[in-house]
């Protein structure tokens, strides 16, 4: 609701039963996660809020435009995640330390 209030185009995932609810809360685009993979449908976003982590966070990164920001409310990624991204090894060490 805050993002919508600030003028953002809001996309979210939900199941069919929740689509009307999330639209009433301000979602412009609703991807039914039981039928579609959001990472195949969405692209070019400035910001992603991830509430699941793991593989979902990895997929979330693919919908960002260059310079976009992903925020995970699950916790910091670990060294394995940094390695999958091809991040410098020092970043993996930092992530590993933060995830403890």
MODELLER restraints for C-alpha pairs under 7 A, 6 or more apart:
rsr = mdl.restraints
at = mdl.atoms
rsr.add(forms.Gaussian(group=physical.xy_distance, feature=features.Distance(at['CA:1:A'], at['CA:25:A']), mean=5.86, stdev=0.5))
rsr.add(forms.Gaussian(group=physical.xy_distance, feature=features.Distance(at['CA:1:A'], at['CA:26:A']), mean=5.66, stdev=0.5))
rsr.add(forms.Gaussian(group=physical.xy_distance, feature=features.Distance(at['CA:4:A'], at['CA:10:A']), mean=6.45, stdev=0.5))
rsr.add(forms.Gaussian(group=physical.xy_distance, feature=features.Distance(at['CA:4:A'], at['CA:26:A']), mean=5.89, stdev=0.5))
rsr.add(forms.Gaussian(group=physical.xy_distance, feature=features.Distance(at['CA:9:A'], at['CA:28:A']), mean=6.24, stdev=0.5))
rsr.add(forms.Gaussian(group=physical.xy_distance, feature=features.Distance(at['CA:10:A'], at['CA:27:A']), mean=4.96, stdev=0.5))
rsr.add(forms.Gaussian(group=physical.xy_distance, feature=features.Distance(at['CA:10:A'], at['CA:28:A']), mean=5.27, stdev=0.5))
rsr.add(forms.Gaussian(group=physical.xy_distance, feature=features.Distance(at['CA:10:A'], at['CA:29:A']), mean=6.43, stdev=0.5))
rsr.add(forms.Gaussian(group=physical.xy_distance, feature=features.Distance(at['CA:11:A'], at['CA:27:A']), mean=5.64, stdev=0.5))
rsr.add(forms.Gaussian(group=physical.xy_distance, feature=features.Distance(at['CA:11:A'], at['CA:28:A']), mean=5.82, stdev=0.5))
rsr.add(forms.Gaussian(group=physical.xy_distance, feature=features.Distance(at['CA:11:A'], at['CA:29:A']), mean=4.45, stdev=0.5))
rsr.add(forms.Gaussian(group=physical.xy_distance, feature=features.Distance(at['CA:11:A'], at['CA:30:A']), mean=5.79, stdev=0.5))
rsr.add(forms.Gaussian(group=physical.xy_distance, feature=features.Distance(at['CA:12:A'], at['CA:27:A']), mean=6.55, stdev=0.5))
rsr.add(forms.Gaussian(group=physical.xy_distance, feature=features.Distance(at['CA:12:A'], at['CA:29:A']), mean=6.39, stdev=0.5))
rsr.add(forms.Gaussian(group=physical.xy_distance, feature=features.Distance(at['CA:12:A'], at['CA:30:A']), mean=5.15, stdev=0.5))
rsr.add(forms.Gaussian(group=physical.xy_distance, feature=features.Distance(at['CA:12:A'], at['CA:31:A']), mean=6.25, stdev=0.5))
rsr.add(forms.Gaussian(group=physical.xy_distance, feature=features.Distance(at['CA:13:A'], at['CA:30:A']), mean=5.56, stdev=0.5))
rsr.add(forms.Gaussian(group=physical.xy_distance, feature=features.Distance(at['CA:13:A'], at['CA:31:A']), mean=4.72, stdev=0.5))
rsr.add(forms.Gaussian(group=physical.xy_distance, feature=features.Distance(at['CA:13:A'], at['CA:32:A']), mean=5.78, stdev=0.5))
rsr.add(forms.Gaussian(group=physical.xy_distance, feature=features.Distance(at['CA:13:A'], at['CA:33:A']), mean=5.83, stdev=0.5))
rsr.add(forms.Gaussian(group=physical.xy_distance, feature=features.Distance(at['CA:14:A'], at['CA:30:A']), mean=6.61, stdev=0.5))
rsr.add(forms.Gaussian(group=physical.xy_distance, feature=features.Distance(at['CA:14:A'], at['CA:31:A']), mean=6.30, stdev=0.5))
rsr.add(forms.Gaussian(group=physical.xy_distance, feature=features.Distance(at['CA:14:A'], at['CA:32:A']), mean=5.17, stdev=0.5))
rsr.add(forms.Gaussian(group=physical.xy_distance, feature=features.Distance(at['CA:14:A'], at['CA:33:A']), mean=5.96, stdev=0.5))
rsr.add(forms.Gaussian(group=physical.xy_distance, feature=features.Distance(at['CA:15:A'], at['CA:32:A']), mean=4.90, stdev=0.5))
rsr.add(forms.Gaussian(group=physical.xy_distance, feature=features.Distance(at['CA:15:A'], at['CA:33:A']), mean=5.97, stdev=0.5))
rsr.add(forms.Gaussian(group=physical.xy_distance, feature=features.Distance(at['CA:15:A'], at['CA:34:A']), mean=6.18, stdev=0.5))
rsr.add(forms.Gaussian(group=physical.xy_distance, feature=features.Distance(at['CA:16:A'], at['CA:32:A']), mean=6.06, stdev=0.5))
rsr.add(forms.Gaussian(group=physical.xy_distance, feature=features.Distance(at['CA:19:A'], at['CA:30:A']), mean=6.57, stdev=0.5))
rsr.add(forms.Gaussian(group=physical.xy_distance, feature=features.Distance(at['CA:31:A'], at['CA:38:A']), mean=6.12, stdev=0.5))
rsr.add(forms.Gaussian(group=physical.xy_distance, feature=features.Distance(at['CA:39:A'], at['CA:59:A']), mean=5.78, stdev=0.5))
rsr.add(forms.Gaussian(group=physical.xy_distance, feature=features.Distance(at['CA:39:A'], at['CA:60:A']), mean=6.65, stdev=0.5))
rsr.add(forms.Gaussian(group=physical.xy_distance, feature=features.Distance(at['CA:39:A'], at['CA:62:A']), mean=6.44, stdev=0.5))
rsr.add(forms.Gaussian(group=physical.xy_distance, feature=features.Distance(at['CA:39:A'], at['CA:63:A']), mean=5.97, stdev=0.5))
rsr.add(forms.Gaussian(group=physical.xy_distance, feature=features.Distance(at['CA:42:A'], at['CA:63:A']), mean=5.68, stdev=0.5))
rsr.add(forms.Gaussian(group=physical.xy_distance, feature=features.Distance(at['CA:43:A'], at['CA:63:A']), mean=4.12, stdev=0.5))
rsr.add(forms.Gaussian(group=physical.xy_distance, feature=features.Distance(at['CA:43:A'], at['CA:64:A']), mean=6.10, stdev=0.5))
rsr.add(forms.Gaussian(group=physical.xy_distance, feature=features.Distance(at['CA:43:A'], at['CA:65:A']), mean=6.95, stdev=0.5))
rsr.add(forms.Gaussian(group=physical.xy_distance, feature=features.Distance(at['CA:44:A'], at['CA:63:A']), mean=5.83, stdev=0.5))
rsr.add(forms.Gaussian(group=physical.xy_distance, feature=features.Distance(at['CA:44:A'], at['CA:64:A']), mean=5.16, stdev=0.5))
rsr.add(forms.Gaussian(group=physical.xy_distance, feature=features.Distance(at['CA:44:A'], at['CA:65:A']), mean=4.26, stdev=0.5))
rsr.add(forms.Gaussian(group=physical.xy_distance, feature=features.Distance(at['CA:45:A'], at['CA:63:A']), mean=6.07, stdev=0.5))
rsr.add(forms.Gaussian(group=physical.xy_distance, feature=features.Distance(at['CA:45:A'], at['CA:64:A']), mean=4.61, stdev=0.5))
rsr.add(forms.Gaussian(group=physical.xy_distance, feature=features.Distance(at['CA:45:A'], at['CA:65:A']), mean=5.38, stdev=0.5))
rsr.add(forms.Gaussian(group=physical.xy_distance, feature=features.Distance(at['CA:45:A'], at['CA:68:A']), mean=6.73, stdev=0.5))
rsr.add(forms.Gaussian(group=physical.xy_distance, feature=features.Distance(at['CA:46:A'], at['CA:64:A']), mean=5.90, stdev=0.5))
rsr.add(forms.Gaussian(group=physical.xy_distance, feature=features.Distance(at['CA:46:A'], at['CA:65:A']), mean=6.02, stdev=0.5))
rsr.add(forms.Gaussian(group=physical.xy_distance, feature=features.Distance(at['CA:46:A'], at['CA:68:A']), mean=4.47, stdev=0.5))
rsr.add(forms.Gaussian(group=physical.xy_distance, feature=features.Distance(at['CA:46:A'], at['CA:69:A']), mean=6.21, stdev=0.5))
rsr.add(forms.Gaussian(group=physical.xy_distance, feature=features.Distance(at['CA:47:A'], at['CA:64:A']), mean=6.70, stdev=0.5))
rsr.add(forms.Gaussian(group=physical.xy_distance, feature=features.Distance(at['CA:47:A'], at['CA:68:A']), mean=5.65, stdev=0.5))
rsr.add(forms.Gaussian(group=physical.xy_distance, feature=features.Distance(at['CA:47:A'], at['CA:69:A']), mean=4.82, stdev=0.5))
rsr.add(forms.Gaussian(group=physical.xy_distance, feature=features.Distance(at['CA:47:A'], at['CA:70:A']), mean=5.71, stdev=0.5))
rsr.add(forms.Gaussian(group=physical.xy_distance, feature=features.Distance(at['CA:48:A'], at['CA:60:A']), mean=6.56, stdev=0.5))
rsr.add(forms.Gaussian(group=physical.xy_distance, feature=features.Distance(at['CA:48:A'], at['CA:69:A']), mean=6.42, stdev=0.5))
rsr.add(forms.Gaussian(group=physical.xy_distance, feature=features.Distance(at['CA:48:A'], at['CA:70:A']), mean=4.70, stdev=0.5))
rsr.add(forms.Gaussian(group=physical.xy_distance, feature=features.Distance(at['CA:48:A'], at['CA:71:A']), mean=6.12, stdev=0.5))
rsr.add(forms.Gaussian(group=physical.xy_distance, feature=features.Distance(at['CA:49:A'], at['CA:70:A']), mean=6.06, stdev=0.5))
rsr.add(forms.Gaussian(group=physical.xy_distance, feature=features.Distance(at['CA:49:A'], at['CA:71:A']), mean=4.93, stdev=0.5))
rsr.add(forms.Gaussian(group=physical.xy_distance, feature=features.Distance(at['CA:49:A'], at['CA:72:A']), mean=5.87, stdev=0.5))
rsr.add(forms.Gaussian(group=physical.xy_distance, feature=features.Distance(at['CA:50:A'], at['CA:57:A']), mean=6.06, stdev=0.5))
rsr.add(forms.Gaussian(group=physical.xy_distance, feature=features.Distance(at['CA:50:A'], at['CA:71:A']), mean=6.04, stdev=0.5))
rsr.add(forms.Gaussian(group=physical.xy_distance, feature=features.Distance(at['CA:50:A'], at['CA:72:A']), mean=4.54, stdev=0.5))
rsr.add(forms.Gaussian(group=physical.xy_distance, feature=features.Distance(at['CA:50:A'], at['CA:73:A']), mean=6.26, stdev=0.5))
rsr.add(forms.Gaussian(group=physical.xy_distance, feature=features.Distance(at['CA:51:A'], at['CA:72:A']), mean=5.99, stdev=0.5))
rsr.add(forms.Gaussian(group=physical.xy_distance, feature=features.Distance(at['CA:51:A'], at['CA:73:A']), mean=5.39, stdev=0.5))
rsr.add(forms.Gaussian(group=physical.xy_distance, feature=features.Distance(at['CA:51:A'], at['CA:74:A']), mean=5.84, stdev=0.5))
rsr.add(forms.Gaussian(group=physical.xy_distance, feature=features.Distance(at['CA:52:A'], at['CA:74:A']), mean=6.35, stdev=0.5))
rsr.add(forms.Gaussian(group=physical.xy_distance, feature=features.Distance(at['CA:53:A'], at['CA:72:A']), mean=6.60, stdev=0.5))
rsr.add(forms.Gaussian(group=physical.xy_distance, feature=features.Distance(at['CA:53:A'], at['CA:74:A']), mean=5.85, stdev=0.5))
rsr.add(forms.Gaussian(group=physical.xy_distance, feature=features.Distance(at['CA:61:A'], at['CA:70:A']), mean=6.60, stdev=0.5))
rsr.add(forms.Gaussian(group=physical.xy_distance, feature=features.Distance(at['CA:76:A'], at['CA:95:A']), mean=6.76, stdev=0.5))
rsr.add(forms.Gaussian(group=physical.xy_distance, feature=features.Distance(at['CA:76:A'], at['CA:98:A']), mean=6.59, stdev=0.5))
rsr.add(forms.Gaussian(group=physical.xy_distance, feature=features.Distance(at['CA:76:A'], at['CA:99:A']), mean=5.71, stdev=0.5))
rsr.add(forms.Gaussian(group=physical.xy_distance, feature=features.Distance(at['CA:77:A'], at['CA:95:A']), mean=6.05, stdev=0.5))
rsr.add(forms.Gaussian(group=physical.xy_distance, feature=features.Distance(at['CA:77:A'], at['CA:99:A']), mean=6.72, stdev=0.5))
rsr.add(forms.Gaussian(group=physical.xy_distance, feature=features.Distance(at['CA:78:A'], at['CA:92:A']), mean=6.85, stdev=0.5))
rsr.add(forms.Gaussian(group=physical.xy_distance, feature=features.Distance(at['CA:78:A'], at['CA:95:A']), mean=4.89, stdev=0.5))
rsr.add(forms.Gaussian(group=physical.xy_distance, feature=features.Distance(at['CA:78:A'], at['CA:96:A']), mean=4.81, stdev=0.5))
rsr.add(forms.Gaussian(group=physical.xy_distance, feature=features.Distance(at['CA:78:A'], at['CA:99:A']), mean=5.88, stdev=0.5))
rsr.add(forms.Gaussian(group=physical.xy_distance, feature=features.Distance(at['CA:79:A'], at['CA:92:A']), mean=4.07, stdev=0.5))
rsr.add(forms.Gaussian(group=physical.xy_distance, feature=features.Distance(at['CA:79:A'], at['CA:93:A']), mean=6.14, stdev=0.5))
rsr.add(forms.Gaussian(group=physical.xy_distance, feature=features.Distance(at['CA:79:A'], at['CA:95:A']), mean=5.42, stdev=0.5))
rsr.add(forms.Gaussian(group=physical.xy_distance, feature=features.Distance(at['CA:79:A'], at['CA:96:A']), mean=4.84, stdev=0.5))
rsr.add(forms.Gaussian(group=physical.xy_distance, feature=features.Distance(at['CA:82:A'], at['CA:91:A']), mean=6.78, stdev=0.5))
rsr.add(forms.Gaussian(group=physical.xy_distance, feature=features.Distance(at['CA:82:A'], at['CA:92:A']), mean=5.12, stdev=0.5))
rsr.add(forms.Gaussian(group=physical.xy_distance, feature=features.Distance(at['CA:83:A'], at['CA:92:A']), mean=6.63, stdev=0.5))
